[in-house]
């Protein structure tokens, strides 16, 4: 299309393009075929494609989505390449899944690792660093799970697919609050432990009378905060 052919007043071109009207009937047929190919591909690649997906499933979905764009809109392109691309994507996905099922090292490489973020009320700062996860994001997840302080948590895992798995502490101990410091009203309703303090950086709790200058867990100095029950 030449520059002079582009006119803002040319509404038929803007709305319908330059294809004949019969092409829109063909588009319906193309959409039906592509829809069936996508549904069949996702079904063959397993239930995870319809739920929380990992890196490999996401790559497969993006590849399939990219494959349908041009044939759907360009009348000069056939739909056979969609079948070829879908077959290749499903083949790769099947090979990776089969290898990951028998080889744990390959599974960690292809799927990612599970990271331990909290152990008995103490933040695993190294795991958070590996996961590129901020304290704010982690505390927000805890608040969404009705957790108000770290002493309520036995374990928190970040799964390979990006979801969190929380194991509450059956017998909660004192811990660092996960409530924002600016929410004074809510913090005022929480019971403070008068005999213990929590590291404001990692959440490790120690007796107030034995409070060291440096936290033994994260080695940060003078960052002690209140511990709540």
C-alpha atoms as an extended CHARMM CRD file, in Angstrom:
* protein
*
       229  EXT
         1         1  UNK       CA              0.0000000000        0.0000000000        0.0000000000  PROA      1               0.0000000000
         2         2  UNK       CA              1.3510000000        3.4000000000       -1.0090000000  PROA      2               0.0000000000
         3         3  UNK       CA              1.4520000000        6.3860000000        1.3220000000  PROA      3               0.0000000000
         4         4  UNK       CA             -1.1290000000        8.2830000000       -0.7140000000  PROA      4               0.0000000000
         5         5  UNK       CA             -3.5760000000        5.3810000000       -0.3540000000  PROA      5               0.0000000000
         6         6  UNK       CA             -3.8470000000        5.9020000000        3.4010000000  PROA      6               0.0000000000
         7         7  UNK       CA             -6.6820000000        8.3020000000        4.1780000000  PROA      7               0.0000000000
         8         8  UNK       CA             -8.3750000000        8.7620000000        7.5490000000  PROA      8               0.0000000000
         9         9  UNK       CA            -11.6910000000        9.2780000000        5.7550000000  PROA      9               0.0000000000
        10        10  UNK       CA            -11.4810000000        5.8420000000        4.1250000000  PROA      10              0.0000000000
        11        11  UNK       CA            -13.7090000000        4.0860000000        6.6880000000  PROA      11              0.0000000000
        12        12  UNK       CA            -14.3580000000        0.9180000000        4.6450000000  PROA      12              0.0000000000
        13        13  UNK       CA            -10.6020000000        0.2730000000        4.4520000000  PROA      13              0.0000000000
        14        14  UNK       CA            -10.1320000000        1.0110000000        8.1630000000  PROA      14              0.0000000000
        15        15  UNK       CA            -13.0070000000       -1.2390000000        9.2370000000  PROA      15              0.0000000000
        16        16  UNK       CA            -12.8520000000       -4.0700000000        6.7050000000  PROA      16              0.0000000000
        17        17  UNK       CA             -9.3870000000       -3.8700000000        5.1610000000  PROA      17              0.0000000000
        18        18  UNK       CA             -8.7630000000       -4.6390000000        1.5070000000  PROA      18              0.0000000000
        19        19  UNK       CA             -9.9410000000       -8.2310000000        1.4130000000  PROA      19              0.0000000000
        20        20  UNK       CA            -13.1760000000       -9.2350000000       -0.3010000000  PROA      20              0.0000000000
        21        21  UNK       CA            -16.2180000000       -9.6890000000        1.8970000000  PROA      21              0.0000000000
        22        22  UNK       CA            -16.2590000000      -13.4570000000        1.3410000000  PROA      22              0.0000000000
        23        23  UNK       CA            -12.9880000000      -13.6700000000        3.2910000000  PROA      23              0.0000000000
        24        24  UNK       CA            -14.8820000000      -12.9580000000        6.5100000000  PROA      24              0.0000000000
        25        25  UNK       CA            -16.9150000000      -16.0890000000        5.9420000000  PROA      25              0.0000000000
        26        26  UNK       CA            -13.6180000000      -17.9270000000        5.4730000000  PROA      26              0.0000000000
        27        27  UNK       CA            -12.3220000000      -16.4170000000        8.7120000000  PROA      27              0.0000000000
        28        28  UNK       CA            -15.1300000000      -18.1740000000       10.5920000000  PROA      28              0.0000000000
        29        29  UNK       CA            -13.9690000000      -21.4700000000        9.1140000000  PROA      29              0.0000000000
        30        30  UNK       CA            -10.3290000000      -20.6710000000        9.9480000000  PROA      30              0.0000000000
        31        31  UNK       CA            -11.2160000000      -19.7790000000       13.5480000000  PROA      31              0.0000000000
        32        32  UNK       CA            -13.1130000000      -23.0470000000       13.9740000000  PROA      32              0.0000000000
        33        33  UNK       CA            -10.1420000000      -25.0840000000       12.7010000000  PROA      33              0.0000000000
        34        34  UNK       CA             -7.5940000000      -23.1600000000       14.7750000000  PROA      34              0.0000000000
        35        35  UNK       CA             -9.7700000000      -23.4130000000       17.8830000000  PROA      35              0.0000000000
        36        36  UNK       CA             -9.9760000000      -27.1910000000       17.5020000000  PROA      36              0.0000000000
        37        37  UNK       CA             -6.2090000000      -27.4440000000       16.9670000000  PROA      37              0.0000000000
        38        38  UNK       CA             -5.4820000000      -25.3790000000       20.0740000000  PROA      38              0.0000000000
        39        39  UNK       CA             -7.9560000000      -27.2690000000       22.2530000000  PROA      39              0.0000000000
        40        40  UNK       CA             -6.6110000000      -30.6040000000       21.0460000000  PROA      40              0.0000000000
        41        41  UNK       CA             -3.0060000000      -29.5220000000       21.6060000000  PROA      41              0.0000000000
        42        42  UNK       CA             -3.6730000000      -28.2580000000       25.1230000000  PROA      42              0.0000000000
        43        43  UNK       CA             -5.5510000000      -31.4330000000       25.9930000000  PROA      43              0.0000000000
        44        44  UNK       CA             -2.7160000000      -33.6320000000       24.7480000000  PROA      44              0.0000000000
        45        45  UNK       CA             -0.1770000000      -31.5980000000       26.7140000000  PROA      45              0.0000000000
        46        46  UNK       CA             -1.9690000000      -32.3000000000       29.9720000000  PROA      46              0.0000000000
        47        47  UNK       CA             -4.1940000000      -30.7220000000       32.5950000000  PROA      47              0.0000000000
        48        48  UNK       CA             -1.5460000000      -28.2140000000       33.6920000000  PROA      48              0.0000000000
        49        49  UNK       CA             -2.1970000000      -26.2390000000       30.5060000000  PROA      49              0.0000000000
        50        50  UNK       CA             -5.6620000000      -25.5090000000       31.8890000000  PROA      50              0.0000000000
        51        51  UNK       CA             -4.5090000000      -24.6140000000       35.4060000000  PROA      51              0.0000000000
        52        52  UNK       CA             -1.3910000000      -23.0610000000       36.9020000000  PROA      52              0.0000000000
        53        53  UNK       CA              1.3210000000      -23.4570000000       34.2910000000  PROA      53              0.0000000000
        54        54  UNK       CA              5.0900000000      -23.5570000000       34.4620000000  PROA      54              0.0000000000
        55        55  UNK       CA              7.7750000000      -22.1740000000       32.1850000000  PROA      55              0.0000000000
        56        56  UNK       CA              7.5160000000      -24.9580000000       29.6070000000  PROA      56              0.0000000000
        57        57  UNK       CA              3.7450000000      -24.8010000000       29.4060000000  PROA      57              0.0000000000
        58        58  UNK       CA              3.8900000000      -21.0120000000       29.0940000000  PROA      58              0.0000000000
        59        59  UNK       CA              6.4230000000      -21.2770000000       26.2460000000  PROA      59              0.0000000000
        60        60  UNK       CA              4.2080000000      -23.8230000000       24.5030000000  PROA      60              0.0000000000
        61        61  UNK       CA              1.1180000000      -21.6420000000       24.8860000000  PROA      61              0.0000000000
        62        62  UNK       CA              2.9000000000      -18.5540000000       23.5600000000  PROA      62              0.0000000000
        63        63  UNK       CA              4.2320000000      -20.5450000000       20.5870000000  PROA      63              0.0000000000
        64        64  UNK       CA              0.7710000000      -21.7950000000       19.7320000000  PROA      64              0.0000000000
        65        65  UNK       CA             -0.7250000000      -18.3270000000       20.1160000000  PROA      65              0.0000000000
        66        66  UNK       CA              1.9280000000      -16.8150000000       17.8470000000  PROA      66              0.0000000000
        67        67  UNK       CA              1.2900000000      -19.4940000000       15.2350000000  PROA      67              0.0000000000
        68        68  UNK       CA             -2.3800000000      -18.6300000000       14.7720000000  PROA      68              0.0000000000
        69        69  UNK       CA             -2.0480000000      -14.8550000000       14.2670000000  PROA      69              0.0000000000
        70        70  UNK       CA             -0.8950000000      -14.5650000000       10.6750000000  PROA      70              0.0000000000
        71        71  UNK       CA             -2.9810000000      -17.3990000000        9.1410000000  PROA      71              0.0000000000
        72        72  UNK       CA             -6.0680000000      -16.0130000000       10.8440000000  PROA      72              0.0000000000
        73        73  UNK       CA             -5.7050000000      -12.5300000000        9.3270000000  PROA      73              0.0000000000
        74        74  UNK       CA             -3.8120000000      -13.0330000000        6.0820000000  PROA      74              0.0000000000
        75        75  UNK       CA             -5.8560000000      -14.6210000000        3.2800000000  PROA      75              0.0000000000
        76        76  UNK       CA             -2.6510000000      -15.4940000000        1.4190000000  PROA      76              0.0000000000
        77        77  UNK       CA             -1.4950000000      -17.8110000000        4.2130000000  PROA      77              0.0000000000
        78        78  UNK       CA             -2.7750000000      -21.3440000000        4.5950000000  PROA      78              0.0000000000
        79        79  UNK       CA             -3.6510000000      -23.0540000000        7.8550000000  PROA      79              0.0000000000
        80        80  UNK       CA             -1.4570000000      -26.1470000000        7.3140000000  PROA      80              0.0000000000
        81        81  UNK       CA              1.5400000000      -24.5300000000        9.0930000000  PROA      81              0.0000000000
        82        82  UNK       CA             -0.5790000000      -24.3650000000       12.2610000000  PROA      82              0.0000000000
        83        83  UNK       CA             -0.7640000000      -28.1540000000       12.3300000000  PROA      83              0.0000000000
        84        84  UNK       CA              2.9960000000      -28.4330000000       11.8060000000  PROA      84              0.0000000000
        85        85  UNK       CA              3.7700000000      -25.9280000000       14.5740000000  PROA      85              0.0000000000
        86        86  UNK       CA              1.2960000000      -27.5580000000       16.9570000000  PROA      86              0.0000000000
        87        87  UNK       CA              2.8720000000      -30.9610000000       16.2960000000  PROA      87              0.0000000000
        88        88  UNK       CA              6.3870000000      -29.6610000000       16.9450000000  PROA      88              0.0000000000
        89        89  UNK       CA              5.3030000000      -27.8640000000       20.1520000000  PROA      89              0.0000000000
        90        90  UNK       CA              3.5290000000      -30.9770000000       21.4500000000  PROA      90              0.0000000000
        91        91  UNK       CA              6.5400000000      -33.1390000000       20.5590000000  PROA      91              0.0000000000
        92        92  UNK       CA              8.9320000000      -30.8770000000       22.4600000000  PROA      92              0.0000000000
        93        93  UNK       CA              6.5600000000      -30.7130000000       25.4100000000  PROA      93              0.0000000000
        94        94  UNK       CA              6.1760000000      -34.4920000000       25.5230000000  PROA      94              0.0000000000
        95        95  UNK       CA              9.9380000000      -35.1040000000       25.3240000000  PROA      95              0.0000000000
        96        96  UNK       CA             10.6720000000      -32.5800000000       28.0760000000  PROA      96              0.0000000000
        97        97  UNK       CA              7.9140000000      -33.9690000000       30.3310000000  PROA      97              0.0000000000
        98        98  UNK       CA              9.0780000000      -37.5720000000       29.8240000000  PROA      98              0.0000000000
        99        99  UNK       CA             12.7130000000      -36.7030000000       30.5510000000  PROA      99              0.0000000000
       100       100  UNK       CA             11.7970000000      -34.6070000000       33.5990000000  PROA      100             0.0000000000
       101       101  UNK       CA              9.7690000000      -37.5120000000       35.0340000000  PROA      101             0.0000000000
       102       102  UNK       CA             12.8680000000      -39.7290000000       35.2200000000  PROA      102             0.0000000000
       103       103  UNK       CA             15.7230000000      -37.2540000000       35.6480000000  PROA      103             0.0000000000
       104       104  UNK       CA             15.5390000000      -34.9440000000       38.6710000000  PROA      104             0.0000000000
       105       105  UNK       CA             18.5160000000      -32.8650000000       37.5350000000  PROA      105             0.0000000000
       106       106  UNK       CA             16.8920000000      -32.2560000000       34.1490000000  PROA      106             0.0000000000
       107       107  UNK       CA             13.6050000000      -31.4720000000       35.9170000000  PROA      107             0.0000000000
       108       108  UNK       CA             15.3160000000      -28.7800000000       38.0080000000  PROA      108             0.0000000000
       109       109  UNK       CA             16.9380000000      -27.3120000000       34.9000000000  PROA      109             0.0000000000
       110       110  UNK       CA             13.7570000000      -27.2960000000       32.7960000000  PROA      110             0.0000000000
       111       111  UNK       CA             11.1130000000      -26.6640000000       35.4530000000  PROA      111             0.0000000000
       112       112  UNK       CA             13.0080000000      -24.6860000000       38.0880000000  PROA      112             0.0000000000
       113       113  UNK       CA             13.6650000000      -25.3230000000       41.7700000000  PROA      113             0.0000000000
       114       114  UNK       CA             11.4100000000      -25.1480000000       44.8050000000  PROA      114             0.0000000000
       115       115  UNK       CA             12.7050000000      -22.4530000000       47.1400000000  PROA      115             0.0000000000
       116       116  UNK       CA             12.2390000000      -22.4880000000       50.9070000000  PROA      116             0.0000000000
       117       117  UNK       CA             11.3730000000      -18.9350000000       51.9850000000  PROA      117             0.0000000000
       118       118  UNK       CA             10.4990000000      -19.2770000000       55.6840000000  PROA      118             0.0000000000
       119       119  UNK       CA             11.6760000000      -21.8140000000       58.2460000000  PROA      119             0.0000000000
       120       120  UNK       CA             10.0280000000      -21.7980000000       61.6690000000  PROA      120             0.0000000000
       121       121  UNK       CA              9.2050000000      -18.1000000000       61.5530000000  PROA      121             0.0000000000
       122       122  UNK       CA             12.5780000000      -16.9600000000       60.1470000000  PROA      122             0.0000000000
       123       123  UNK       CA             13.0250000000      -15.5990000000       56.6270000000  PROA      123             0.0000000000
       124       124  UNK       CA             15.3910000000      -17.5010000000       54.3490000000  PROA      124             0.0000000000
       125       125  UNK       CA             17.0700000000      -14.4490000000       52.8390000000  PROA      125             0.0000000000
       126       126  UNK       CA             19.2080000000      -16.5060000000       50.4640000000  PROA      126             0.0000000000
       127       127  UNK       CA             16.1200000000      -18.2430000000       49.0760000000  PROA      127             0.0000000000
       128       128  UNK       CA             14.3780000000      -14.8890000000       48.6500000000  PROA      128             0.0000000000
       129       129  UNK       CA             17.4100000000      -13.5330000000       46.8100000000  PROA      129             0.0000000000
       130       130  UNK       CA             17.5040000000      -16.5170000000       44.4410000000  PROA      130             0.0000000000
       131       131  UNK       CA             13.7750000000      -16.1090000000       43.8060000000  PROA      131             0.0000000000
       132       132  UNK       CA             14.1080000000      -12.3170000000       43.3070000000  PROA      132             0.0000000000
       133       133  UNK       CA             11.3360000000      -11.9300000000       45.8700000000  PROA      133             0.0000000000
       134       134  UNK       CA             11.0420000000       -8.7970000000       48.0030000000  PROA      134             0.0000000000
       135       135  UNK       CA              9.9470000000       -8.7090000000       51.6330000000  PROA      135             0.0000000000
       136       136  UNK       CA              6.9420000000       -6.6190000000       50.6190000000  PROA      136             0.0000000000
       137       137  UNK       CA              5.7690000000       -9.2330000000       48.0990000000  PROA      137             0.0000000000
       138       138  UNK       CA              6.3130000000      -12.0770000000       50.5650000000  PROA      138             0.0000000000
       139       139  UNK       CA              4.5380000000      -10.2800000000       53.4140000000  PROA      139             0.0000000000
       140       140  UNK       CA              1.6310000000       -9.4570000000       51.0930000000  PROA      140             0.0000000000
       141       141  UNK       CA              1.2690000000      -13.1650000000       50.3060000000  PROA      141             0.0000000000
       142       142  UNK       CA              1.2660000000      -13.9910000000       54.0140000000  PROA      142             0.0000000000
       143       143  UNK       CA             -1.3780000000      -11.3690000000       54.7600000000  PROA      143             0.0000000000
       144       144  UNK       CA             -3.5150000000      -12.8140000000       51.9570000000  PROA      144             0.0000000000
       145       145  UNK       CA             -3.2770000000      -16.1630000000       53.7840000000  PROA      145             0.0000000000
       146       146  UNK       CA             -4.5110000000      -14.5980000000       57.0680000000  PROA      146             0.0000000000
       147       147  UNK       CA             -1.0040000000      -14.5900000000       58.5800000000  PROA      147             0.0000000000
       148       148  UNK       CA             -0.2530000000      -11.6000000000       60.8000000000  PROA      148             0.0000000000
       149       149  UNK       CA              3.2400000000      -12.4870000000       62.0300000000  PROA      149             0.0000000000
       150       150  UNK       CA              6.0600000000      -14.8730000000       61.1270000000  PROA      150             0.0000000000
       151       151  UNK       CA              5.6280000000      -16.9700000000       64.2740000000  PROA      151             0.0000000000
       152       152  UNK       CA              2.4610000000      -18.3890000000       62.6930000000  PROA      152             0.0000000000
       153       153  UNK       CA              4.4770000000      -19.9500000000       59.8430000000  PROA      153             0.0000000000
       154       154  UNK       CA              6.2720000000      -23.2990000000       59.9510000000  PROA      154             0.0000000000
       155       155  UNK       CA              7.2850000000      -23.4110000000       56.2810000000  PROA      155             0.0000000000
       156       156  UNK       CA              6.6660000000      -21.3030000000       53.1960000000  PROA      156             0.0000000000
       157       157  UNK       CA              7.7470000000      -22.6310000000       49.8050000000  PROA      157             0.0000000000
       158       158  UNK       CA              7.8560000000      -20.9310000000       46.4310000000  PROA      158             0.0000000000
       159       159  UNK       CA              7.0120000000      -23.6590000000       43.9400000000  PROA      159             0.0000000000
       160       160  UNK       CA              8.6450000000      -23.9830000000       40.5210000000  PROA      160             0.0000000000
       161       161  UNK       CA              5.4750000000      -22.6900000000       38.8360000000  PROA      161             0.0000000000
       162       162  UNK       CA              5.5030000000      -19.4930000000       40.9320000000  PROA      162             0.0000000000
       163       163  UNK       CA              2.8110000000      -20.4250000000       43.4500000000  PROA      163             0.0000000000
       164       164  UNK       CA              3.2470000000      -20.3430000000       47.2460000000  PROA      164             0.0000000000
       165       165  UNK       CA              2.7580000000      -23.3320000000       49.5440000000  PROA      165             0.0000000000
       166       166  UNK       CA              2.1910000000      -22.4300000000       53.1900000000  PROA      166             0.0000000000
       167       167  UNK       CA              2.4370000000      -24.7890000000       56.1660000000  PROA      167             0.0000000000
       168       168  UNK       CA              1.1180000000      -22.9900000000       59.2650000000  PROA      168             0.0000000000
       169       169  UNK       CA              2.7270000000      -23.5230000000       62.6310000000  PROA      169             0.0000000000
       170       170  UNK       CA              0.2950000000      -25.6760000000       64.6690000000  PROA      170             0.0000000000
       171       171  UNK       CA              1.5700000000      -23.9800000000       67.8260000000  PROA      171             0.0000000000
       172       172  UNK       CA              2.3050000000      -20.3470000000       66.8710000000  PROA      172             0.0000000000
       173       173  UNK       CA              5.1680000000      -18.6370000000       68.6630000000  PROA      173             0.0000000000
       174       174  UNK       CA              6.0670000000      -14.9550000000       68.9000000000  PROA      174             0.0000000000
       175       175  UNK       CA              7.2280000000      -13.4720000000       65.6210000000  PROA      175             0.0000000000
       176       176  UNK       CA              7.8940000000      -10.4100000000       63.5090000000  PROA      176             0.0000000000
       177       177  UNK       CA              4.6590000000       -8.6900000000       62.3630000000  PROA      177             0.0000000000
       178       178  UNK       CA              3.9370000000       -8.7260000000       58.6210000000  PROA      178             0.0000000000
       179       179  UNK       CA              1.5060000000       -5.8220000000       58.9740000000  PROA      179             0.0000000000
       180       180  UNK       CA              2.7670000000       -2.5630000000       57.3790000000  PROA      180             0.0000000000
       181       181  UNK       CA              4.4090000000       -0.2710000000       59.9420000000  PROA      181             0.0000000000
       182       182  UNK       CA              2.1220000000        2.6080000000       58.9260000000  PROA      182             0.0000000000
       183       183  UNK       CA             -0.9930000000        0.6730000000       60.0380000000  PROA      183             0.0000000000
       184       184  UNK       CA             -0.6600000000        1.7720000000       63.6740000000  PROA      184             0.0000000000
       185       185  UNK       CA             -4.2770000000        0.9710000000       64.5250000000  PROA      185             0.0000000000
       186       186  UNK       CA             -3.9770000000       -2.6980000000       63.5380000000  PROA      186             0.0000000000
       187       187  UNK       CA             -0.5720000000       -3.0840000000       65.1700000000  PROA      187             0.0000000000
       188       188  UNK       CA             -2.0150000000       -1.6550000000       68.3820000000  PROA      188             0.0000000000
       189       189  UNK       CA             -4.5020000000       -4.5330000000       68.5230000000  PROA      189             0.0000000000
       190       190  UNK       CA             -1.7430000000       -7.1690000000       68.4300000000  PROA      190             0.0000000000
       191       191  UNK       CA             -0.3510000000       -8.5950000000       71.6690000000  PROA      191             0.0000000000
       192       192  UNK       CA              3.3050000000       -7.7140000000       72.1430000000  PROA      192             0.0000000000
       193       193  UNK       CA              5.6640000000      -10.2360000000       73.7160000000  PROA      193             0.0000000000
       194       194  UNK       CA              7.3480000000       -8.3190000000       76.5240000000  PROA      194             0.0000000000
       195       195  UNK       CA             10.1070000000      -10.9020000000       76.9660000000  PROA      195             0.0000000000
       196       196  UNK       CA             11.2310000000      -11.3340000000       73.3570000000  PROA      196             0.0000000000
       197       197  UNK       CA             12.2630000000       -9.2220000000       70.3760000000  PROA      197             0.0000000000
       198       198  UNK       CA             12.4230000000      -10.0530000000       66.6660000000  PROA      198             0.0000000000
       199       199  UNK       CA             15.0630000000       -9.1670000000       64.1210000000  PROA      199             0.0000000000
       200       200  UNK       CA             13.5030000000       -6.5530000000       61.8670000000  PROA      200             0.0000000000
       201       201  UNK       CA             15.3700000000       -7.9740000000       58.8790000000  PROA      201             0.0000000000
       202       202  UNK       CA             14.9230000000      -11.7640000000       59.0370000000  PROA      202             0.0000000000
       203       203  UNK       CA             12.4170000000      -12.2550000000       61.8850000000  PROA      203             0.0000000000
       204       204  UNK       CA             14.5870000000      -14.3520000000       64.2030000000  PROA      204             0.0000000000
       205       205  UNK       CA             13.2410000000      -14.0880000000       67.7610000000  PROA      205             0.0000000000
       206       206  UNK       CA             15.5060000000      -13.8960000000       70.8190000000  PROA      206             0.0000000000
       207       207  UNK       CA             14.9840000000      -13.2140000000       74.5010000000  PROA      207             0.0000000000
       208       208  UNK       CA             15.0430000000       -9.5080000000       75.2320000000  PROA      208             0.0000000000
       209       209  UNK       CA             17.4500000000       -9.9070000000       78.1300000000  PROA      209             0.0000000000
       210       210  UNK       CA             19.8710000000      -11.7960000000       75.8530000000  PROA      210             0.0000000000
       211       211  UNK       CA             19.4640000000       -9.4650000000       72.8890000000  PROA      211             0.0000000000
       212       212  UNK       CA             22.7990000000       -9.3220000000       71.0120000000  PROA      212             0.0000000000
       213       213  UNK       CA             23.9950000000       -6.3980000000       68.9420000000  PROA      213             0.0000000000
       214       214  UNK       CA             24.0700000000       -8.5430000000       65.8050000000  PROA      214             0.0000000000
       215       215  UNK       CA             21.4560000000      -11.0660000000       64.6540000000  PROA      215             0.0000000000
       216       216  UNK       CA             22.9180000000      -14.5800000000       64.5520000000  PROA      216             0.0000000000
       217       217  UNK       CA             20.7780000000      -15.4570000000       61.5200000000  PROA      217             0.0000000000
       218       218  UNK       CA             21.2420000000      -12.5310000000       59.1090000000  PROA      218             0.0000000000
       219       219  UNK       CA             24.1990000000      -10.8000000000       60.8190000000  PROA      219             0.0000000000
       220       220  UNK       CA             22.4940000000       -7.4190000000       60.6970000000  PROA      220             0.0000000000
       221       221  UNK       CA             23.2380000000       -5.1130000000       63.6160000000  PROA      221             0.0000000000
       222       222  UNK       CA             20.7790000000       -3.0770000000       65.6780000000  PROA      222             0.0000000000
       223       223  UNK       CA             17.6480000000       -3.9600000000       63.6870000000  PROA      223             0.0000000000
       224       224  UNK       CA             15.5870000000       -5.4060000000       66.5260000000  PROA      224             0.0000000000
       225       225  UNK       CA             11.8280000000       -4.9190000000       66.4710000000  PROA      225             0.0000000000
       226       226  UNK       CA              8.8360000000       -5.9350000000       68.5470000000  PROA      226             0.0000000000
       227       227  UNK       CA              7.7260000000       -9.5610000000       68.6020000000  PROA      227             0.0000000000
       228       228  UNK       CA              4.0020000000      -10.2140000000       68.6900000000  PROA      228             0.0000000000
       229       229  UNK       CA              1.9330000000      -13.2390000000       69.6440000000  PROA      229             0.0000000000
